[in-house]
Amino acid sequence: MAIDTVVRAGTVVHDWGREQASVGIDGGRVVGLYAPGAEPEAREVIDAGGCLVLPGAVDMHSHHREGTDEGFEYKEDIVTVTRACAAGGVTTTVAMPNIQPPPNTTERLEALFERYRQRALVDWNVNPAGTVVTEIPGLAAMGVAAFKVFMVVDTGRDYPHMPGIGVHDHGQLMAIMEACAAADVPLMVHPHDQELMDHIEQRFWDRGERDALAYAKAYAAHDGLIWETAIATLLRMQQATGVHLHLLHVQTAGSVELIRQAKARGQKVSAEINPWALFLGNRWENIEKWGSYALSYYVPEKNTGALWAGLGDGTIDIVATDHAPHTRDEKEIGWTDGWKAHTGTPSTQFFLPMLLTAAQEGLISVERVVGATSSVPADLFRLAGKGRIAVGHDADLVVVDPSADHEITDDEVLSKIGWTPYAGVRLTTVPRRTLVRGTTVFADGVVVAEPGHGRQAAAVRTLA
């Protein structure tokens, strides 16, 4: 009997190596890896000759902007972000909680889930805000991959750190860690030392320095003081609580060393890096040229080698996009006041091909790219059936051309904002086809999936 699909004669890349093989798919799952020429009969045959076949990317950190209340959908929504995912080889995308209302109760999260069921083109999950301790057990039971907390003072602003997602009180943060540990769910933390930042930025303001360049320098001041002090505190709190702590936005050499030491002590710690730390904010010339358009954060150039090394040796476990779309108006104000510009940069459509291009340049291996973007995040956050090309796993695949010559342009951006800070970057590896559970969602430059194809990539956990 014929199976559904064979992806024929590609180079299948795993986190442990690669093989010349055809991938058999039936019922949305991988049913076999076959020597070319030994494939079973299939109703659909996709020729992957000359291409790499990778597991689809599992992006654990993306700002989708759509909540159950109106507010930020003018920047992005579930349909547009998952369309960009399909084009970029992202087959599972996990949303962040800075939307309205923040998903920090089971009622709010269920309402948000219903939107994703109706609108997502690729598979999805949501990291709710773990700010209501009594809600954590119920939220955990909904299959969430992790909780997310911004280590910032709740100032009452409506964006980006609206009430309900920011916690800088260490006692409250410890209570959240204890609850997450008890529920056996990882806690993602955006590290930040608010009091130090208040002091540092006031010095800039007193000198009349408020533009995007001043903002960049302030957040990078004293060799990343605000990041490293926060990470050191979080690591010590992790020791006390036993929670699986996942550190976001690793961007300094000192942070890499702190994480490396914690892992050597056997601490339950993982970490991620974002594309802007490797390809954008790590060049001062980009900050000067693009101002707030290039900020997320400025990562002084001296950190770049340590970041690539930390990613290569696994000290930094994963790469996630931190996809953060904003309009041009929200960025343009940064030329006069960087603190009024909205921080964050979009990347979901281009982060995987940029990493694969970096692999061709010798900065990282293709196998490590697969690990950092697919198998490791799926394993860390227990997303069953995701992240690998293996029998029984979901057939989430991306077929990429390793001999491309493509320049990123604003015209091809599928995100609602219509621009990318990576315009002008040349890629030597690009996605040609993306499959989610065996169904093609992107082929030869066109997104072909319909809203509602995506399903929740639920975490599977068993408490002792």
Kinemage of the C-alpha trace (Angstrom):
@kinemage 1
@onewidth
@group {chain A} dominant
@subgroup {mainchain}
@vectorlist {calphas} color= white
{ca met a 1} P 0.000 0.000 0.000
{ca ala a 2} L 1.220 3.484 -0.842
{ca ile a 3} L 2.167 5.887 1.919
{ca asp a 4} L 1.255 9.557 1.767
{ca thr a 5} L 4.576 11.203 0.859
{ca val a 6} L 8.212 10.551 0.159
{ca val a 7} L 10.753 13.371 0.357
{ca arg a 8} L 13.279 11.800 -1.956
{ca ala a 9} L 17.065 11.731 -2.121
{ca gly a 10} L 18.032 14.659 0.087
{ca thr a 11} L 20.798 14.975 2.635
{ca val a 12} L 18.985 14.478 5.941
{ca val a 13} L 20.669 16.461 8.704
{ca his a 14} L 20.369 15.454 12.359
{ca asp a 15} L 22.019 17.012 15.397
{ca trp a 16} L 24.412 14.017 15.416
{ca gly a 17} L 25.306 13.871 11.729
{ca arg a 18} L 23.868 13.535 8.246
{ca glu a 19} L 22.842 10.822 5.825
{ca gln a 20} L 21.696 10.453 2.235
{ca ala a 21} L 18.137 9.298 2.676
{ca ser a 22} L 14.542 9.609 1.588
{ca val a 23} L 11.956 10.394 4.249
{ca gly a 24} L 8.685 8.463 4.251
{ca ile a 25} L 5.608 10.176 5.672
{ca asp a 26} L 2.195 8.744 6.462
{ca gly a 27} L -0.574 10.122 8.642
{ca gly a 28} L 1.482 13.229 9.386
{ca arg a 29} L 4.410 11.298 10.888
{ca val a 30} L 7.732 9.966 9.733
{ca val a 31} L 7.395 6.251 9.008
{ca gly a 32} L 10.824 5.515 7.606
{ca leu a 33} L 14.209 6.678 6.361
{ca tyr a 34} L 15.187 4.842 3.183
{ca ala a 35} L 18.218 4.540 0.958
{ca pro a 36} L 17.568 6.469 -2.270
{ca gly a 37} L 15.952 4.052 -4.692
{ca ala a 38} L 14.529 1.843 -1.929
{ca glu a 39} L 11.550 4.019 -1.039
{ca pro a 40} L 8.015 2.637 -0.804
{ca glu a 41} L 5.361 3.765 -3.231
{ca ala a 42} L 3.873 7.134 -2.294
{ca arg a 43} L 0.971 9.255 -3.434
{ca glu a 44} L 3.227 12.323 -3.431
{ca val a 45} L 6.947 12.455 -4.172
{ca ile a 46} L 8.954 15.563 -3.339
{ca asp a 47} L 12.359 15.700 -4.996
{ca ala a 48} L 14.985 16.907 -2.499
{ca gly a 49} L 18.008 16.063 -4.644
{ca gly a 50} L 20.864 18.489 -4.009
{ca cys a 51} L 19.095 19.873 -0.941
{ca leu a 52} L 19.431 19.495 2.810
{ca val a 53} L 16.410 18.126 4.679
{ca leu a 54} L 16.218 19.452 8.242
{ca pro a 55} L 13.715 19.084 11.048
{ca gly a 56} L 11.563 22.202 11.145
{ca ala a 57} L 12.672 24.880 13.571
{ca val a 58} L 11.111 24.983 17.046
{ca asp a 59} L 11.117 28.666 17.990
{ca met a 60} L 10.585 28.945 21.742
{ca his a 61} L 10.422 32.747 21.911
{ca ser a 62} L 8.313 34.840 19.544
{ca his a 63} L 6.139 37.911 20.058
{ca his a 64} L 3.000 37.298 18.012
{ca arg a 65} L 1.231 40.475 19.211
{ca glu a 66} L -2.330 39.134 19.028
{ca gly a 67} L -4.269 38.856 22.269
{ca thr a 68} L -7.925 38.407 23.051
{ca asp a 69} L -8.291 42.179 23.506
{ca glu a 70} L -7.397 44.537 20.680
{ca gly a 71} L -4.156 46.432 21.056
{ca phe a 72} L -1.087 45.300 19.136
{ca glu a 73} L -2.440 43.484 16.075
{ca tyr a 74} L -1.529 46.477 13.912
{ca lys a 75} L 2.076 45.212 14.246
{ca glu a 76} L 1.430 41.495 13.734
{ca asp a 77} L -1.187 38.811 14.277
{ca ile a 78} L -1.362 35.030 14.464
{ca val a 79} L -1.991 34.616 10.736
{ca thr a 80} L 0.803 36.911 9.583
{ca val a 81} L 3.426 35.636 12.019
{ca thr a 82} L 2.730 31.982 11.265
{ca arg a 83} L 2.798 32.753 7.533
{ca ala a 84} L 6.295 34.168 8.035
{ca cys a 85} L 7.189 31.070 10.059
{ca ala a 86} L 6.176 28.798 7.201
{ca ala a 87} L 8.364 30.730 4.764
{ca gly a 88} L 11.306 30.653 7.155
{ca gly a 89} L 11.241 26.967 8.041
{ca val a 90} L 9.723 27.439 11.516
{ca thr a 91} L 7.213 24.631 12.063
{ca thr a 92} L 6.524 25.248 15.770
{ca thr a 93} L 6.330 28.747 17.226
{ca val a 94} L 5.819 29.642 20.895
{ca ala a 95} L 4.280 32.988 21.833
{ca met a 96} L 5.280 35.383 24.611
{ca pro a 97} L 2.806 36.879 27.104
{ca asn a 98} L 3.167 40.656 26.586
{ca ile a 99} L -0.260 41.071 24.997
{ca gln a 100} L -3.619 42.282 26.267
{ca pro a 101} L -4.705 40.823 28.547
{ca pro a 102} L -1.538 39.007 29.626
{ca pro a 103} L -2.258 35.256 29.728
{ca asn a 104} L -1.678 34.571 33.421
{ca thr a 105} L -4.905 32.696 34.250
{ca thr a 106} L -6.396 29.515 32.822
{ca glu a 107} L -9.449 31.402 31.574
{ca arg a 108} L -7.351 33.915 29.646
{ca leu a 109} L -5.065 31.247 28.243
{ca glu a 110} L -7.926 29.070 27.025
{ca ala a 111} L -9.440 32.050 25.206
{ca leu a 112} L -6.074 32.704 23.571
{ca phe a 113} L -5.647 29.033 22.646
{ca glu a 114} L -8.961 29.173 20.818
{ca arg a 115} L -7.648 31.980 18.633
{ca tyr a 116} L -4.598 29.916 17.739
{ca arg a 117} L -6.732 26.884 16.880
{ca gln a 118} L -8.649 28.992 14.378
{ca arg a 119} L -5.831 31.106 12.950
{ca ala a 120} L -2.388 29.472 13.106
{ca leu a 121} L -0.811 28.042 9.943
{ca val a 122} L 1.978 26.165 11.776
{ca asp a 123} L 2.066 24.407 15.140
{ca trp a 124} L 2.167 26.577 18.242
{ca asn a 125} L 2.192 26.965 21.984
{ca val a 126} L 2.030 29.909 24.389
{ca asn a 127} L 4.317 30.662 27.330
{ca pro a 128} L 1.976 32.282 29.863
{ca ala a 129} L 3.111 34.806 32.454
{ca gly a 130} L 3.799 32.990 35.700
{ca thr a 131} L 2.894 36.012 37.778
{ca val a 132} L -0.167 34.628 39.564
{ca val a 133} L 1.288 31.844 41.696
{ca thr a 134} L -2.061 30.204 42.428
{ca glu a 135} L -2.738 29.846 38.683
{ca ile a 136} L 0.520 28.045 37.889
{ca pro a 137} L -0.708 24.456 38.496
{ca gly a 138} L -3.763 24.935 36.294
{ca leu a 139} L -1.796 26.597 33.524
{ca ala a 140} L 0.809 23.828 33.645
{ca ala a 141} L -1.939 21.252 33.096
{ca met a 142} L -2.811 22.967 29.796
{ca gly a 143} L 0.367 21.682 28.143
{ca val a 144} L 2.363 24.895 28.205
{ca ala a 145} L 6.055 24.560 27.428
{ca ala a 146} L 7.247 27.109 29.999
{ca phe a 147} L 6.284 30.156 32.010
{ca lys a 148} L 7.752 33.560 31.223
{ca val a 149} L 8.627 36.425 33.549
{ca phe a 150} L 10.155 39.776 32.654
{ca met a 151} L 12.552 40.722 35.458
{ca val a 152} L 11.435 44.351 35.358
{ca val a 153} L 9.495 46.634 37.672
{ca asp a 154} L 5.798 46.760 36.891
{ca thr a 155} L 5.456 50.453 36.002
{ca gly a 156} L 1.870 50.245 34.786
{ca arg a 157} L 2.795 50.929 31.148
{ca asp a 158} L 0.645 49.390 28.439
{ca tyr a 159} L 3.668 48.262 26.390
{ca pro a 160} L 6.026 46.420 26.310
{ca his a 161} L 5.973 45.457 30.000
{ca met a 162} L 2.339 45.878 30.873
{ca pro a 163} L 0.910 44.992 34.287
{ca gly a 164} L 0.861 41.275 34.891
{ca ile a 165} L 4.159 40.200 33.321
{ca gly a 166} L 6.945 42.045 35.184
{ca val a 167} L 8.445 40.900 38.509
{ca his a 168} L 11.563 42.414 40.063
{ca asp a 169} L 10.741 41.762 43.710
{ca his a 170} L 13.044 38.871 44.573
{ca gly a 171} L 10.699 37.362 47.144
{ca gln a 172} L 7.868 37.265 44.625
{ca leu a 173} L 10.211 35.876 41.999
{ca met a 174} L 11.325 33.126 44.370
{ca ala a 175} L 7.714 32.177 45.056
{ca ile a 176} L 7.145 31.873 41.304
{ca met a 177} L 10.253 29.698 40.971
{ca glu a 178} L 9.048 27.423 43.753
{ca ala a 179} L 5.629 27.063 42.136
{ca cys a 180} L 7.153 26.309 38.711
{ca ala a 181} L 9.457 23.718 40.287
{ca ala a 182} L 6.503 22.065 41.992
{ca ala a 183} L 4.576 22.006 38.709
{ca asp a 184} L 7.644 20.680 36.850
{ca val a 185} L 7.532 23.475 34.270
{ca pro a 186} L 10.555 25.539 33.171
{ca leu a 187} L 10.638 29.241 33.991
{ca met a 188} L 11.926 31.586 31.303
{ca val a 189} L 13.294 34.845 32.670
{ca his a 190} L 14.225 38.020 30.833
{ca pro a 191} L 17.126 39.082 33.127
{ca his a 192} L 17.404 42.730 34.122
{ca asp a 193} L 18.651 44.728 37.098
{ca gln a 194} L 16.181 47.575 37.376
{ca glu a 195} L 17.898 49.619 40.079
{ca leu a 196} L 21.242 49.595 38.276
{ca met a 197} L 19.562 50.527 35.009
{ca asp a 198} L 17.729 53.414 36.671
{ca his a 199} L 21.073 54.767 37.876
{ca ile a 200} L 22.887 54.218 34.571
{ca glu a 201} L 20.284 55.729 32.313
{ca gln a 202} L 19.867 58.775 34.569
{ca arg a 203} L 23.515 59.639 33.932
{ca phe a 204} L 22.847 59.657 30.193
{ca trp a 205} L 19.742 61.802 30.608
{ca asp a 206} L 21.579 64.280 32.821
{ca arg a 207} L 24.043 64.781 29.949
{ca gly a 208} L 21.196 65.306 27.500
{ca glu a 209} L 21.871 62.007 25.732
{ca arg a 210} L 18.595 60.352 24.800
{ca asp a 211} L 18.857 59.185 21.189
{ca ala a 212} L 19.069 55.569 20.003
{ca leu a 213} L 22.848 55.547 20.278
{ca ala a 214} L 22.659 56.648 23.915
{ca tyr a 215} L 20.055 53.965 24.595
{ca ala a 216} L 22.330 51.353 23.044
{ca lys a 217} L 25.307 52.437 25.132
{ca ala a 218} L 23.287 52.610 28.357
{ca tyr a 219} L 22.038 49.042 28.166
{ca ala a 220} L 25.523 47.767 27.323
{ca ala a 221} L 27.242 49.917 29.983
{ca his a 222} L 29.997 48.525 32.207
{ca asp a 223} L 30.386 45.362 30.126
{ca gly a 224} L 26.752 44.363 30.450
{ca leu a 225} L 26.460 44.998 34.181
{ca ile a 226} L 22.657 44.941 34.238
{ca trp a 227} L 22.544 41.534 32.523
{ca glu a 228} L 25.278 39.772 34.452
{ca thr a 229} L 24.178 40.887 37.927
{ca ala a 230} L 20.638 39.733 37.148
{ca ile a 231} L 21.841 36.386 35.815
{ca ala a 232} L 24.051 35.832 38.865
{ca thr a 233} L 21.079 36.477 41.156
{ca leu a 234} L 18.800 34.189 39.149
{ca leu a 235} L 21.363 31.384 39.173
{ca arg a 236} L 21.676 31.572 42.940
{ca met a 237} L 17.876 31.531 43.292
{ca gln a 238} L 17.741 28.517 41.008
{ca gln a 239} L 20.052 26.683 43.403
{ca ala a 240} L 17.662 27.438 46.229
{ca thr a 241} L 14.483 26.382 44.433
{ca gly a 242} L 15.516 23.651 41.999
{ca val a 243} L 13.445 25.130 39.184
{ca his a 244} L 14.448 24.574 35.579
{ca leu a 245} L 15.652 28.118 34.860
{ca his a 246} L 15.839 29.153 31.218
{ca leu a 247} L 17.797 32.377 30.722
{ca leu a 248} L 16.823 34.613 27.820
{ca his a 249} L 18.825 37.093 25.731
{ca val a 250} L 22.366 35.883 26.466
{ca gln a 251} L 24.567 38.633 25.052
{ca thr a 252} L 27.822 39.011 27.008
{ca ala a 253} L 30.943 36.913 27.427
{ca gly a 254} L 30.524 37.196 31.210
{ca ser a 255} L 27.017 35.762 30.998
{ca val a 256} L 28.288 32.776 29.021
{ca glu a 257} L 30.886 32.109 31.712
{ca leu a 258} L 28.324 32.365 34.521
{ca ile a 259} L 26.097 29.851 32.746
{ca arg a 260} L 29.030 27.542 32.006
{ca gln a 261} L 29.992 27.508 35.681
{ca ala a 262} L 26.411 26.841 36.764
{ca lys a 263} L 26.136 23.898 34.414
{ca ala a 264} L 29.456 22.534 35.690
{ca arg a 265} L 27.938 22.596 39.196
{ca gly a 266} L 25.060 20.490 37.900
{ca gln a 267} L 22.433 23.233 38.060
{ca lys a 268} L 19.210 22.814 36.102
{ca val a 269} L 19.850 25.753 33.801
{ca ser a 270} L 19.436 26.323 30.075
{ca ala a 271} L 19.965 29.432 27.976
{ca glu a 272} L 19.117 30.957 24.638
{ca ile a 273} L 20.601 33.468 22.272
{ca asn a 274} L 18.709 35.522 19.694
{ca pro a 275} L 19.639 36.402 16.102
{ca trp a 276} L 20.127 40.090 16.891
{ca ala a 277} L 23.042 39.211 19.192
{ca leu a 278} L 24.851 37.371 16.388
{ca phe a 279} L 23.876 39.183 13.197
{ca leu a 280} L 22.683 42.696 13.986
{ca gly a 281} L 23.260 44.436 17.315
{ca asn a 282} L 26.832 43.175 17.566
{ca arg a 283} L 28.119 45.773 15.112
{ca trp a 284} L 28.260 49.412 16.140
{ca glu a 285} L 28.093 50.419 12.490
{ca asn a 286} L 24.582 48.905 12.380
{ca ile a 287} L 23.535 50.942 15.423
{ca glu a 288} L 24.877 54.134 13.866
{ca lys a 289} L 23.218 53.428 10.523
{ca trp a 290} L 19.852 52.103 11.667
{ca gly a 291} L 19.408 53.465 15.195
{ca ser a 292} L 16.393 51.923 16.907
{ca tyr a 293} L 15.671 49.780 13.851
{ca ala a 294} L 18.713 47.689 14.892
{ca leu a 295} L 17.776 47.549 18.589
{ca ser a 296} L 16.821 44.916 20.458
{ca tyr a 297} L 20.149 45.653 22.251
{ca tyr a 298} L 23.691 46.655 21.393
{ca val a 299} L 26.099 43.765 21.939
{ca pro a 300} L 29.647 45.202 21.929
{ca glu a 301} L 31.794 43.473 19.343
{ca lys a 302} L 34.205 41.982 21.864
{ca asn a 303} L 31.462 39.568 22.960
{ca thr a 304} L 30.859 38.015 19.544
{ca gly a 305} L 33.560 35.340 19.697
{ca ala a 306} L 32.477 34.157 23.138
{ca leu a 307} L 28.831 34.015 22.044
{ca trp a 308} L 29.560 31.866 18.993
{ca ala a 309} L 31.823 29.657 21.111
{ca gly a 310} L 29.167 29.295 23.811
{ca leu a 311} L 26.562 28.394 21.212
{ca gly a 312} L 28.913 25.954 19.540
{ca asp a 313} L 29.801 24.047 22.706
{ca gly a 314} L 26.249 23.973 24.051
{ca thr a 315} L 26.703 26.362 26.977
{ca ile a 316} L 24.041 28.371 25.158
{ca asp a 317} L 21.522 25.629 24.457
{ca ile a 318} L 19.237 27.087 21.817
{ca val a 319} L 18.650 29.873 19.326
{ca ala a 320} L 15.179 31.444 19.422
{ca thr a 321} L 14.058 34.414 17.400
{ca asp a 322} L 12.735 36.883 19.952
{ca his a 323} L 10.714 37.961 16.914
{ca ala a 324} L 9.489 41.430 17.883
{ca pro a 325} L 7.770 43.374 15.093
{ca his a 326} L 7.203 47.128 15.399
{ca thr a 327} L 6.085 49.748 12.911
{ca arg a 328} L 8.456 52.213 11.313
{ca asp a 329} L 6.846 55.048 13.304
{ca glu a 330} L 7.614 53.207 16.543
{ca lys a 331} L 11.257 52.930 15.507
{ca glu a 332} L 11.705 56.308 13.825
{ca ile a 333} L 11.209 58.246 17.065
{ca gly a 334} L 14.416 56.666 18.327
{ca trp a 335} L 16.525 59.146 16.373
{ca thr a 336} L 15.509 61.753 18.952
{ca asp a 337} L 14.502 59.597 21.960
{ca gly a 338} L 15.692 56.003 22.084
{ca trp a 339} L 13.748 55.392 25.290
{ca lys a 340} L 10.459 56.147 23.496
{ca ala a 341} L 11.198 53.817 20.594
{ca his a 342} L 9.790 50.312 20.897
{ca thr a 343} L 12.592 47.820 21.498
{ca gly a 344} L 12.919 44.569 19.599
{ca thr a 345} L 13.504 43.372 16.055
{ca pro a 346} L 11.682 40.966 13.719
{ca ser a 347} L 13.465 37.817 12.537
{ca thr a 348} L 11.253 34.723 12.282
{ca gln a 349} L 11.314 34.594 8.476
{ca phe a 350} L 15.093 34.795 8.182
{ca phe a 351} L 16.774 33.434 11.309
{ca leu a 352} L 17.169 29.836 10.115
{ca pro a 353} L 18.657 30.710 6.702
{ca met a 354} L 20.998 33.209 8.395
{ca leu a 355} L 22.248 30.509 10.757
{ca leu a 356} L 22.677 28.053 7.883
{ca thr a 357} L 24.590 30.682 5.926
{ca ala a 358} L 26.795 31.204 9.007
{ca ala a 359} L 27.428 27.456 8.977
{ca gln a 360} L 28.669 27.684 5.408
{ca glu a 361} L 30.989 30.463 6.595
{ca gly a 362} L 32.426 28.157 9.266
{ca leu a 363} L 30.993 29.911 12.323
{ca ile a 364} L 28.965 26.877 13.416
{ca ser a 365} L 28.210 23.394 12.088
{ca val a 366} L 24.965 22.592 10.300
{ca glu a 367} L 24.414 19.796 12.824
{ca arg a 368} L 24.681 22.258 15.703
{ca val a 369} L 22.202 24.565 13.943
{ca val a 370} L 19.767 21.634 13.838
{ca gly a 371} L 20.374 20.987 17.524
{ca ala a 372} L 20.032 24.615 18.594
{ca thr a 373} L 16.897 25.293 16.563
{ca ser a 374} L 15.083 21.945 16.611
{ca ser a 375} L 16.083 18.932 18.691
{ca val a 376} L 17.401 20.689 21.801
{ca pro a 377} L 14.425 23.039 22.299
{ca ala a 378} L 12.021 20.164 21.692
{ca asp a 379} L 13.844 18.067 24.300
{ca leu a 380} L 14.330 20.837 26.877
{ca phe a 381} L 10.665 21.794 26.821
{ca arg a 382} L 9.346 18.254 26.279
{ca leu a 383} L 7.484 18.892 23.056
{ca ala a 384} L 6.772 15.292 22.166
{ca gly a 385} L 7.223 14.350 18.519
{ca lys a 386} L 8.969 17.573 17.597
{ca gly a 387} L 12.515 18.502 16.650
{ca arg a 388} L 13.793 15.356 14.933
{ca ile a 389} L 13.517 13.454 11.687
{ca ala a 390} L 12.900 10.043 13.219
{ca val a 391} L 10.299 7.314 12.936
{ca gly a 392} L 7.234 8.197 14.979
{ca his a 393} L 7.990 11.921 15.093
{ca asp a 394} L 5.814 14.539 13.435
{ca ala a 395} L 6.868 15.076 9.823
{ca asp a 396} L 7.923 18.690 10.377
{ca leu a 397} L 10.539 19.236 7.680
{ca val a 398} L 12.264 22.038 5.863
{ca val a 399} L 13.990 21.404 2.545
{ca val a 400} L 16.748 23.972 2.048
{ca asp a 401} L 18.893 24.818 -0.946
{ca pro a 402} L 22.549 25.081 0.134
{ca ser a 403} L 23.675 26.641 -3.147
{ca ala a 404} L 21.476 29.737 -3.165
{ca asp a 405} L 22.504 33.347 -3.709
{ca his a 406} L 19.719 35.436 -2.249
{ca glu a 407} L 19.618 38.984 -0.907
{ca ile a 408} L 17.005 39.717 1.754
{ca thr a 409} L 14.677 42.591 0.813
{ca asp a 410} L 11.791 44.376 2.477
{ca asp a 411} L 9.567 43.371 -0.448
{ca glu a 412} L 9.554 39.704 0.587
{ca val a 413} L 8.698 40.345 4.251
{ca leu a 414} L 5.499 38.550 5.273
{ca ser a 415} L 5.321 40.125 8.727
{ca lys a 416} L 2.642 42.802 8.875
{ca ile a 417} L 5.176 45.593 9.482
{ca gly a 418} L 6.679 45.170 6.008
{ca trp a 419} L 10.349 45.735 6.842
{ca thr a 420} L 13.326 43.808 8.158
{ca pro a 421} L 16.588 45.013 9.741
{ca tyr a 422} L 18.311 42.273 7.714
{ca ala a 423} L 17.544 43.828 4.316
{ca gly a 424} L 20.695 43.603 2.235
{ca val a 425} L 22.044 40.483 3.947
{ca arg a 426} L 23.072 37.802 1.443
{ca leu a 427} L 22.044 34.214 2.083
{ca thr a 428} L 23.696 31.138 0.650
{ca thr a 429} L 21.118 28.707 2.059
{ca val a 430} L 17.350 29.266 1.802
{ca pro a 431} L 14.179 27.229 2.432
{ca arg a 432} L 12.483 25.810 -0.667
{ca arg a 433} L 9.717 23.830 1.042
{ca thr a 434} L 8.315 23.537 4.574
{ca leu a 435} L 6.088 20.725 5.807
{ca val a 436} L 4.108 20.681 9.053
{ca arg a 437} L 2.956 17.190 10.051
{ca gly a 438} L 3.497 16.017 6.491
{ca thr a 439} L 1.521 18.794 4.814
{ca thr a 440} L 3.333 21.338 2.646
{ca val a 441} L 2.782 24.824 4.067
{ca phe a 442} L 5.385 26.648 1.929
{ca ala a 443} L 6.790 25.782 -1.493
{ca asp a 444} L 8.934 27.708 -3.964
{ca gly a 445} L 8.320 31.125 -2.475
{ca val a 446} L 4.600 30.748 -1.767
{ca val a 447} L 2.833 30.047 1.536
{ca val a 448} L 0.109 27.522 0.727
{ca ala a 449} L -1.251 26.664 4.189
{ca glu a 450} L -4.578 27.933 5.441
{ca pro a 451} L -5.335 29.351 8.908
{ca gly a 452} L -6.345 26.577 11.267
{ca his a 453} L -3.777 24.037 10.044
{ca gly a 454} L -1.623 24.593 13.139
{ca arg a 455} L -2.121 22.562 16.306
{ca gln a 456} L -0.871 23.022 19.838
{ca ala a 457} L 2.564 21.491 20.340
{ca ala a 458} L 1.778 20.532 23.908
{ca ala a 459} L 4.443 19.711 26.447
{ca val a 460} L 4.324 16.244 27.964
{ca arg a 461} L 5.434 15.896 31.561
{ca thr a 462} L 4.937 13.421 34.375
{ca leu a 463} L 5.309 14.604 37.947
{ca ala a 464} L 7.079 12.297 40.381
